[in-house]
Amino acid sequence: MARRRNLSPEEAELWRSVARTARPMHGQKLHLPDPPPHAPDPPPLAHARPRLSPFVLGEKHRPPERHDLAPTLPQILDQAPLRMDAGTHAKMTRGKLQPEARIDLHGLTLAEAHPELIRFILNAHSAGLRLVLVITGKGKRREDLGPIPQRMGALRHQVPHWLHLPPLGQVVLQVSQAHLKHGGGGAYYVYLRRR
């Protein structure tokens, strides 16, 4: 059975105006619904704040706060828990430790770089190395044509994820952005576990 719905005030008024013009077929009186009583306006909220801050003529424009939804890659790496000695980590991030090996993934596609990275990290771990440098490059700046901003550097964003996934996740202890003298934002220090 179909559910009956109530008419909105506009629909009820429209029905009454049409019903007044209709003539009964058999002399019966037509029943018109009574208009609903007008509800009083709700009182204004005392605790409601205005949406816009007041503006005084001659005041400088204050730009709205910027809300980035996704943290940047260095922020993500800095928020990762420290799983190595704090003193060694501090030396590493200040560029005081010299990487024992390095791989340059510049110019490789994601499909070419992933197996190369796996091979390099596993070989370095089996050789007993502790600190290696993975160079990804910063990426090329491209014209941003869409409404969604695009991040620069596919390798730069993908390598930290690969380093935490199997088979590399078991041998990698810490990933940090490299110091400027070792590549800065275009390279990563990868600190490996002991064999």
C-alpha positions as CSV (number, residue, x, y, z in Angstrom):
1,M,0.0,0.0,0.0
2,A,1.3,3.4,-0.9
3,R,2.2,5.7,1.9
4,R,0.3,8.9,2.1
5,R,2.3,12.1,2.4
6,N,1.3,15.5,3.7
7,L,1.1,18.5,1.4
8,S,3.5,21.3,1.8
9,P,1.9,24.7,2.4
10,E,2.6,25.8,-1.2
11,E,1.0,22.6,-2.5
12,A,-2.1,22.9,-0.2
13,E,-2.6,26.6,-1.4
14,L,-2.4,25.5,-5.0
15,W,-4.9,22.7,-4.4
16,R,-7.4,25.1,-2.7
17,S,-7.1,27.6,-5.6
18,V,-7.9,24.8,-8.1
19,A,-10.7,23.3,-6.0
20,R,-12.5,26.7,-5.8
21,T,-12.9,26.7,-9.5
22,A,-14.2,23.2,-9.8
23,R,-18.0,22.4,-9.8
24,P,-19.4,19.4,-8.0
25,M,-20.9,16.7,-10.4
26,H,-23.8,15.6,-8.2
27,G,-24.5,18.6,-6.1
28,Q,-22.3,17.5,-3.2
29,K,-20.4,20.1,-1.3
30,L,-16.6,19.9,-1.9
31,H,-14.5,19.6,1.2
32,L,-11.5,22.0,1.1
33,P,-8.6,21.3,3.6
34,D,-8.2,24.1,6.1
35,P,-4.9,26.1,5.7
36,P,-2.4,25.1,8.4
37,P,-1.8,27.7,11.1
38,H,1.3,29.9,10.4
39,A,4.2,28.7,12.6
40,P,6.0,31.5,14.4
41,D,9.5,32.3,13.2
42,P,12.2,30.6,15.4
43,P,14.0,32.9,17.8
44,P,17.5,33.9,16.8
45,L,20.3,31.9,18.3
46,A,22.1,33.9,21.0
47,H,25.3,31.8,20.8
48,A,25.6,31.8,17.0
49,R,28.7,33.5,15.6
50,P,28.6,35.5,12.4
51,R,30.2,33.6,9.5
52,L,32.4,36.5,8.4
53,S,34.7,38.5,10.6
54,P,33.8,42.2,10.8
55,F,35.6,44.3,8.3
56,V,36.5,48.0,9.0
57,L,37.0,50.4,6.1
58,G,40.7,50.9,5.5
59,E,41.7,47.6,7.2
60,K,44.1,45.3,5.3
61,H,42.8,42.1,3.8
62,R,43.6,39.0,5.9
63,P,44.0,36.0,3.6
64,P,42.1,33.0,4.8
65,E,44.0,30.2,6.6
66,R,45.3,27.6,4.2
67,H,44.2,24.0,4.9
68,D,46.4,21.4,3.2
69,L,44.6,18.0,3.3
70,A,47.7,15.9,2.6
71,P,51.0,16.4,4.5
72,T,54.1,16.8,2.4
73,L,56.5,14.0,2.0
74,P,59.2,15.4,4.4
75,Q,56.5,15.9,7.0
76,I,55.4,12.2,6.6
77,L,59.0,11.0,7.0
78,D,59.6,13.3,10.0
79,Q,56.5,12.0,11.7
80,A,57.5,8.3,11.3
81,P,58.6,6.7,14.6
82,L,62.4,6.7,15.2
83,R,63.6,3.1,15.1
84,M,67.3,3.7,15.2
85,D,69.7,5.3,17.6
86,A,68.8,9.0,18.1
87,G,72.4,10.1,18.0
88,T,73.1,8.2,14.7
89,H,69.9,9.6,13.2
90,A,70.9,13.1,14.1
91,K,74.3,12.7,12.5
92,M,72.7,11.1,9.4
93,T,70.2,13.9,8.9
94,R,72.9,16.6,9.3
95,G,74.9,14.9,6.6
96,K,77.7,13.9,9.0
97,L,77.6,10.2,8.0
98,Q,78.9,9.1,4.6
99,P,76.6,6.7,2.7
100,E,78.4,3.4,2.0
101,A,76.7,2.9,-1.3
102,R,74.3,4.8,-3.6
103,I,71.9,4.1,-6.5
104,D,70.7,6.8,-8.9
105,L,67.2,6.2,-10.2
106,H,67.1,9.3,-12.4
107,G,65.4,8.9,-15.7
108,L,63.9,5.4,-14.9
109,T,60.2,4.7,-15.1
110,L,58.4,3.3,-12.1
111,A,58.4,-0.1,-13.7
112,E,62.2,0.0,-14.2
113,A,63.1,1.6,-10.9
114,H,61.2,-0.8,-8.6
115,P,63.2,-4.0,-9.4
116,E,66.5,-2.0,-9.4
117,L,65.7,-0.6,-5.9
118,I,64.9,-4.1,-4.6
119,R,68.0,-5.6,-6.0
120,F,70.2,-2.7,-4.7
121,I,68.8,-2.7,-1.1
122,L,68.9,-6.5,-0.7
123,N,72.4,-6.7,-2.1
124,A,73.5,-3.9,0.3
125,H,71.9,-5.7,3.2
126,S,73.5,-9.0,2.4
127,A,76.9,-7.2,2.1
128,G,76.4,-5.9,5.7
129,L,76.1,-2.2,4.7
130,R,74.1,0.0,7.1
131,L,73.6,3.4,5.3
132,V,72.8,3.7,1.6
133,L,71.7,6.6,-0.5
134,V,68.8,6.3,-3.0
135,I,68.7,9.2,-5.5
136,T,65.3,9.8,-7.1
137,G,65.6,13.3,-8.3
138,K,63.1,16.0,-7.5
139,G,61.0,15.5,-10.6
140,K,60.1,17.8,-13.5
141,R,57.7,20.7,-13.0
142,R,54.8,20.3,-15.4
143,E,52.0,22.6,-16.3
144,D,49.1,21.9,-13.9
145,L,45.9,21.9,-16.0
146,G,43.5,20.2,-13.7
147,P,41.5,21.1,-10.7
148,I,43.4,18.6,-8.5
149,P,47.0,19.6,-7.9
150,Q,49.6,17.1,-9.1
151,R,52.7,16.3,-7.1
152,M,56.1,16.6,-8.7
153,G,58.3,13.5,-9.0
154,A,56.7,10.1,-9.3
155,L,59.8,8.3,-8.1
156,R,60.4,10.7,-5.2
157,H,56.9,9.9,-3.9
158,Q,56.9,6.2,-4.6
159,V,60.3,5.1,-3.3
160,P,59.5,5.7,0.5
161,H,56.4,3.5,0.0
162,W,58.4,0.7,-1.7
163,L,60.9,0.8,1.1
164,H,58.2,-0.1,3.7
165,L,56.6,-2.9,1.6
166,P,57.9,-6.5,1.4
167,P,60.6,-7.6,0.6
168,L,62.3,-4.3,1.6
169,G,60.3,-3.6,4.7
170,Q,62.1,-6.4,6.6
171,V,65.6,-5.0,6.0
172,V,64.9,-1.2,6.1
173,L,65.1,0.3,9.6
174,Q,64.7,4.0,8.8
175,V,64.1,6.3,5.8
176,S,64.9,10.0,5.9
177,Q,65.3,12.8,3.4
178,A,68.9,13.3,2.6
179,H,71.0,16.3,3.6
180,L,71.6,19.0,1.0
181,K,75.2,17.8,0.3
182,H,73.8,14.4,-0.6
183,G,70.9,15.5,-2.7
184,G,68.4,17.1,-0.4
185,G,64.8,16.6,-1.4
186,G,65.8,14.5,-4.4
187,A,67.5,11.7,-2.3
188,Y,66.8,9.5,0.7
189,Y,69.0,8.0,3.4
190,V,68.1,4.4,3.9
191,Y,69.4,2.9,7.2
192,L,69.4,-0.9,7.0
193,R,69.1,-3.4,9.8
194,R,72.0,-5.6,10.9
195,R,72.3,-8.9,9.2
